[in-house]
Amino acid sequence: MKELLGSAVLAGSISLLSGCLSAPFQPPMGAFTAINAPLSVEYDKTPITMKRGSASCINVLGLFAIGDASTHTAAQNGRLTMIHHLDYEYFNLLGIYQKTTVNAYGE
């Protein structure tokens, strides 16, 4: 009985610790990557607007990550009170330098 309980606890722990990345779009990885991709997945009746706010974060050598690439900060930087849609820019140079920028569009 103890072996069965131990096996169940082990299986449960492994399943909880084996999380995976979930995003609307995952960039292709390479030695050099520079892409723009959507963060929003609902495009029905999305207005195209010129007002935009951005927020960025960087990663150096995979050791240091700094910045604030949140939707809230992007909206504040663009003085947006309503967000219509989001996209992001991702730049990677040999894993030495990476930058992610979230762009918010709206009013």
Secondary structure, DSSP 4 states (H G I P E B T S, - for coil): -HHHHHHHHHHHHHHHH------S--PPP-SEEEEEEES----TTPPP-S-EEEEEEEEETTTEEEE---HHHHHHHTT-SSEEEEEEEEEEETTTEEEEEEEEEE-
